């Protein structure tokens, strides 16, 4: 059947950046491809964890750990975990046409410390800046639960074919009143509408930021064409790593850069280094070094 899961690293196998602490804003950290977006919700650690639902074939999960709480949300408070898909990955869905394919999102989620309530799955069509939200109720705390969310196709607006961000799937776990969360309540959207921030978190009242004892785990996230969830598309570690490396890769480089080239009369040296890329990346990468002072070269 081919690769049916449109998302990358849904079982949280790949963690190239490593675990991160002290998170208060937007950043990548923890399992690859999952971006945290936070504002006025305290401080968090994001890590790859070994707590998983039993008997499902998963070995790792993404863990959110509240390390500094926020008792009362501000109007602009927000906490979400999101993944973006480029146009190449979603072109076959044929959105913007009568034959557009519906989607099904399935995932495993666990919360502890007695936390219950509603969170929101936000679906954002970046190709036309339209949105759909789906409310999900957490009825049992302290154990893993499996959830299924149906996503009707956007038959009005499609995607641009290319490597730009076109479809976003976001789990919105905290939302202030500016996003429709908290005490504002409200119903989820039953049709695709023009994007408006006030509709991105309608009904979200989970309140996992109100105590440092709160934790949340997520794994087995699958987005597939069709109206029924199927068994999880387990991929090998090597295949998943290569898919993630299209967006970010961490390489250990042994050796030295070459120096000493000088332009006649110019008086400058050139420092050159070849960095082999095992896969073609989405765009020209920005390169950073975590050790630029190694001696002995």
C-alpha atoms as one frame of an Amber mdcrd trajectory, in Angstrom:
protein
   0.000   0.000   0.000   3.012   2.294   0.171   3.704   4.812   2.921   0.203
   5.561   4.191   1.127   7.763   7.169   1.546  11.311   5.865   3.206  12.431
   9.095   6.857  11.985   9.987   8.145  10.383  13.188   4.670   9.621  14.487
   6.022   7.008  16.917   8.721   9.400  18.161  11.703   7.170  17.235  13.984
   9.986  16.050  15.352  12.547  18.505  18.347  14.186  16.807  18.236  17.475
  18.706  17.870  15.759  22.056  15.606  16.617  24.964  15.079  20.278  25.855
  14.282  22.077  29.109  13.171  25.588  30.029  10.845  25.881  27.032   8.571
  28.939  27.101   8.172  29.791  23.398   8.199  28.353  19.902  10.936  25.886
  19.035  11.871  22.447  17.797  13.182  20.107  20.470  12.628  16.559  21.553
  11.373  14.120  18.877  12.039  15.336  15.332   9.438  17.168  13.217   7.224
  18.096  16.176   7.323  21.825  16.902   6.248  23.216  20.254   4.454  26.582
  20.268   3.973  28.238  23.643   3.019  31.598  25.085   2.242  32.468  28.711
   1.792  28.852  29.839   4.683  28.484  32.263   7.839  26.496  31.546   8.141
  23.030  30.036  10.540  20.209  29.315  10.067  18.255  26.076  11.638  14.834
  25.828  11.626  11.441  24.187  10.231   8.984  26.727   9.840   5.216  27.083
   6.288   5.326  28.500   4.107   3.813  25.739   0.782   1.968  25.394   1.341
  -1.741  25.928   1.036  -4.193  23.077   0.939  -1.613  20.278   4.516  -1.962
  19.021   5.681   1.479  20.150   8.931   2.036  22.041   9.035   5.825  22.422
   6.703   8.736  23.079   6.891  12.527  23.223   6.585  13.806  26.793   5.534
  17.274  27.930   6.505  17.991  31.542   5.342  21.200  33.264   8.263  22.552
  35.320   6.829  25.986  36.175   3.057  26.307  36.275   0.642  29.003  35.149
  -2.385  29.063  37.461  -4.469  31.489  35.386  -4.274  31.714  31.606  -3.808
  35.042  29.885  -5.912  35.947  26.869  -2.979  35.120  24.612  -1.893  31.909
  26.351  -1.229  28.954  24.055   0.412  25.542  24.111   0.436  23.280  21.087
   2.517  20.640  19.333   2.366  20.756  15.542   3.754  19.238  12.379   3.842
  20.826   8.920   3.563  18.952   5.627   4.952  20.302   2.378   3.083  20.426
  -0.894   4.862  17.407  -2.358   3.468  15.215   0.437  -0.192  16.194   0.111
  -0.672  16.770  -3.620  -2.282  13.336  -4.077  -5.143  14.335  -1.753  -6.524
  16.477  -4.619  -7.930  19.115  -2.285  -9.722  21.926  -4.064 -11.649  19.436
  -6.239 -14.899  17.470  -5.878 -12.808  14.261  -5.740 -10.756  15.486  -2.761
  -9.832  12.791  -0.251 -10.908  12.949   3.381  -8.343  12.269   6.125  -8.311
  10.304   9.360  -6.039  11.219  12.262  -5.414   8.599  14.958  -3.108   8.777
  17.960  -2.394   7.575  21.494  -2.352  10.127  24.324  -1.887   9.956  28.081
  -2.278  12.602  30.799  -1.808  12.182  34.544  -2.424  13.962  37.851  -6.196
  13.859  37.436  -6.240  16.112  34.365  -9.410  15.862  32.266 -11.084  18.173
  29.813 -11.066  19.050  26.136  -8.202  19.764  23.776  -8.378  20.732  20.117
  -6.940  19.241  16.950  -6.371  22.158  14.586  -6.123  21.487  10.833  -4.711
  24.452   8.909  -4.694  24.563   5.105  -1.782  26.957   4.595  -2.286  26.833
   0.827  -5.391  28.994   1.186  -5.162  29.974   4.880  -8.304  28.076   5.891
  -8.922  26.073   9.051 -10.940  23.347  10.660 -10.916  22.395  14.352 -11.920
  19.230  16.136 -12.571  18.967  19.881 -11.331  15.864  21.683 -12.476  14.983
  25.186 -10.118  13.374  27.722 -12.358  11.277  29.955  -9.796   9.037  31.648
  -6.593  10.164  33.310  -3.495   8.196  34.256  -3.581   5.773  31.339  -3.153
   5.629  27.576  -6.195   6.302  25.381  -6.576   5.894  21.629  -8.337   8.682
  19.728  -9.638   8.981  16.169 -10.419  12.310  14.496 -12.145  12.552  11.110
 -11.037  15.402   8.835 -13.259  16.210   5.844 -11.429  17.329   2.725 -11.307
  20.988   1.773 -13.007  20.729  -1.623 -12.837  24.476  -2.203  -9.139  25.232
  -1.812  -6.159  23.082  -2.687  -2.416  23.034  -2.144   0.565  24.460  -4.001
   2.780  21.735  -5.438   6.273  22.262  -4.061   8.370  22.216  -0.913   6.545
  24.953   1.000   4.359  24.455   4.081   0.833  23.531   2.968  -0.905  21.455
   5.657  -0.561  21.739   9.444  -1.799  19.306  12.062  -1.641  20.789  15.569
  -2.616  19.497  19.005  -3.741  22.520  21.008  -3.540  21.624  24.694  -3.900
  25.146  26.152  -5.675  28.169  24.679  -6.536  31.557  26.109  -9.672  33.498
  25.275  -8.025  35.110  22.214  -8.029  31.658  20.609 -11.477  30.689  21.880
 -10.221  28.535  24.736 -10.817  28.470  28.472 -14.125  29.687  29.804 -15.224
  31.023  26.409 -16.397  27.525  25.382 -18.007  27.282  21.952 -18.560  24.675
  19.264 -16.051  23.231  16.865 -16.140  24.190  13.202 -18.208  21.905  10.997
 -16.889  23.350   7.755 -13.725  24.885   6.388 -13.529  28.641   7.020 -11.013
  31.440   6.535  -8.321  31.308   9.211  -9.020  33.343  12.314  -7.033  32.943
  15.523 -10.208  33.217  17.630 -11.340  29.860  16.230  -8.110  27.895  16.631
  -8.721  26.704  20.188 -12.477  26.880  20.632 -13.525  24.769  23.591 -10.004
  23.969  24.819 -10.101  23.699  28.628  -7.589  20.956  29.468  -5.535  23.149
  31.868  -2.380  21.085  31.963  -0.305  24.183  32.728  -1.801  24.777  36.162
   0.475  22.389  38.093   4.074  21.188  37.937   2.712  17.715  38.623   1.108
  17.558  35.180   2.590  15.510  32.348   1.361  14.556  28.889   2.561  11.819
  26.514   1.842  11.412  22.789   2.738   8.635  20.334   1.426   6.581  17.417
   0.253   9.661  15.516  -1.007   8.693  12.059  -2.632  10.825   9.345  -3.969
   8.858   6.388  -6.312   9.225   3.454  -9.769   7.743   3.943 -12.509   7.688
   6.552 -11.380   4.765   8.695  -8.248   4.382  10.848  -5.986   1.464   9.972
  -3.198  -0.198  11.936  -0.189   2.006  12.546   2.333   2.191   9.697   5.489
   1.151  11.567   8.611   2.150   9.640  12.187   1.075  10.191  14.463   3.358
  12.181  16.609   3.988   9.105  13.669   4.956   6.905  12.232   7.291   9.548
  15.638   8.890  10.132  16.072   9.597   6.412  12.613  11.193   6.249  13.452
  13.450   9.207  16.863  14.365   7.768  15.145  16.098   4.885  14.387  18.866
   7.412  17.158  18.587   9.996  20.263  16.496  10.406  23.002  16.321  12.978
  26.365  15.080  11.746  29.561  14.232  13.597  32.435  15.556  11.533  35.913
  14.232  12.218  38.912  16.119  10.857  39.804  19.713  10.109  38.836  22.333
   7.632  41.471  23.236   5.059  43.164  26.602   5.487  45.932  28.621   3.978
  44.538  29.530   0.571  45.305  33.167  -0.145  44.453  35.375  -3.065  47.430
  37.013  -4.637  47.717  40.421  -3.056  44.420  40.008  -1.225  45.767  38.862
   2.109  42.882  36.598   3.213  42.586  32.928   4.080  39.801  30.587   3.031
  38.322  27.966   5.383  36.651  25.117   3.542  34.765  22.063   4.737  32.725
  19.480   2.875  29.618  18.299   4.743  28.090  15.283   2.982  24.284  15.143
   3.025  22.797  11.621   3.035  19.440  12.858   1.702  18.276  15.834  -0.313
  17.076  18.469   2.108  13.877  20.466   1.696  15.763  23.742   1.268  19.295
  25.145   1.482  20.176  24.490   5.146  21.538  26.845   7.742  24.660  25.331
   9.313  25.640  25.690  12.959  28.517  24.074  14.859  28.308  23.036  18.500
  32.137  22.971  18.759  33.969  25.556  16.670  37.126  25.767  18.811  38.566
  22.282  18.550  42.351  22.512  18.813  44.946  20.432  17.016  44.088  21.285
  13.418
